[in-house]
Amino acid sequence: MLREYSDEEVKADIMNRLMRKGCWGGKYLPVDSLVHWLSKRVKRDGRRVRGLIRELIKEGYLLAHKGGKTISLNPALCREIIEYIEKVIEK
């Protein structure tokens, strides 16, 4: 069932999924897989998720690999990422 999630909730969910998979630095996950998983729960399908992933890359929370086809969490911002996830998900 689709629900209207805020942009902050979707960003936190993206980072939480990457964190649970252990995707920090050199270990990465394909963007298409992540978009496919999230588009089942988020309205406006993959376009919104891809846009939020691009925003997270610009903000420095995510690192792009292989020409932007794969992403991972930035290990230099480990503490900030964990705090952001906890703050948004606990709301």
C-alpha positions as a printed NumPy array, in Angstrom:
array([[  0.   ,   0.   ,   0.   ],
       [  1.355,   3.38 ,  -1.009],
       [  1.634,   6.129,   1.559],
       [  2.728,   9.743,   1.296],
       [  6.14 ,   9.887,   2.97 ],
       [  7.982,  13.161,   3.487],
       [ 11.286,  13.703,   1.702],
       [ 13.148,  13.414,   5.011],
       [ 11.541,  10.035,   5.716],
       [ 12.485,   8.711,   2.285],
       [ 16.074,   9.977,   2.651],
       [ 16.347,   8.343,   6.077],
       [ 14.935,   5.099,   4.66 ],
       [ 17.48 ,   5.14 ,   1.809],
       [ 20.366,   5.622,   4.228],
       [ 18.939,   3.084,   6.704],
       [ 18.689,   0.398,   4.009],
       [ 22.275,   1.053,   2.938],
       [ 23.435,   0.961,   6.555],
       [ 21.658,  -2.351,   7.238],
       [ 23.347,  -3.852,   4.165],
       [ 26.746,  -2.578,   5.357],
       [ 27.271,  -0.375,   2.302],
       [ 29.952,   2.015,   3.565],
       [ 32.686,   3.359,   1.285],
       [ 33.938,   0.622,  -1.053],
       [ 30.943,  -1.698,  -0.615],
       [ 28.092,  -0.376,  -2.718],
       [ 24.57 ,  -1.191,  -3.904],
       [ 23.005,  -0.668,  -7.358],
       [ 20.734,   2.377,  -7.537],
       [ 18.168,   0.44 ,  -9.581],
       [ 17.712,  -2.152,  -6.811],
       [ 17.229,   0.522,  -4.19 ],
       [ 14.735,   2.434,  -6.351],
       [ 12.816,  -0.786,  -7.053],
       [ 12.506,  -1.621,  -3.339],
       [ 11.407,   1.875,  -2.35 ],
       [  9.074,   2.565,  -5.267],
       [  6.766,  -0.153,  -3.96 ],
       [  6.095,   1.937,  -0.822],
       [  6.526,   5.545,  -1.977],
       [  4.157,   7.528,  -4.161],
       [  5.414,   8.926,  -7.465],
       [  7.535,   5.834,  -8.023],
       [ 11.194,   5.962,  -8.913],
       [ 11.565,   9.548, -10.117],
       [ 11.187,  10.944,  -6.634],
       [ 13.529,   8.339,  -5.133],
       [ 16.189,   9.004,  -7.804],
       [ 15.908,  12.746,  -7.178],
       [ 16.375,  12.279,  -3.44 ],
       [ 19.388,  10.033,  -4.054],
       [ 20.92 ,  12.804,  -6.196],
       [ 20.281,  15.288,  -3.367],
       [ 21.995,  12.995,  -0.842],
       [ 25.005,  12.682,  -3.162],
       [ 25.224,  16.495,  -3.486],
       [ 24.97 ,  16.861,   0.306],
       [ 27.839,  14.381,   0.713],
       [ 25.959,  11.658,   2.594],
       [ 26.21 ,   9.196,  -0.309],
       [ 29.081,   8.342,  -2.629],
       [ 28.46 ,   7.46 ,  -6.281],
       [ 30.427,   4.635,  -7.912],
       [ 30.628,   3.213, -11.434],
       [ 29.384,   6.346, -13.167],
       [ 26.505,   6.872, -10.736],
       [ 25.002,   3.404, -11.176],
       [ 25.88 ,   2.32 ,  -7.644],
       [ 25.938,   4.157,  -4.301],
       [ 27.282,   3.741,  -0.794],
       [ 27.27 ,   5.693,   2.454],
       [ 30.087,   8.158,   3.102],
       [ 32.16 ,   6.723,   5.996],
       [ 33.499,  10.207,   6.837],
       [ 29.956,  11.227,   7.877],
       [ 29.155,   8.079,   9.859],
       [ 28.023,   9.848,  13.027],
       [ 25.882,  12.426,  11.161],
       [ 24.186,   9.709,   9.085],
       [ 23.286,   7.609,  12.133],
       [ 21.977,  10.679,  14.009],
       [ 19.871,  11.74 ,  10.996],
       [ 18.334,   8.273,  10.652],
       [ 17.514,   8.064,  14.366],
       [ 16.059,  11.576,  14.439],
       [ 13.744,  11.068,  11.447],
       [ 12.662,   7.472,  12.067],
       [ 11.844,   8.038,  15.757],
       [  9.384,  10.862,  14.938]])
